[in-house]
Amino acid sequence: MRAGWVLLGLLTLSTGALANERYQALPLAGAEGGKGGARAFILDTRDGHVWIWSENELTIAPDGGRRYGTGFSYQGKLRPGTQPGEFIETPRK
């Protein structure tokens, strides 16, 4: 059931990206250590939010067990630069 919701979310994002180009997705290399799996960098071009989608993400099950499954990981929000090649530092916490 969970995989169905994730698939629905991806389809919604992909059709929305085709309609207004707000979301851009770039494929990433598979996970290290031979675990493989598809990964994508997803950027909200309007508001600057960034996610990593992975079909082989380590997750914690409701019973506390660890397993690999599909998931999104929010990376934060970007701010626009002022010139090409500008290095933008992330805020320290």
Disulfide bonds with the S-S distance in Angstrom:
none
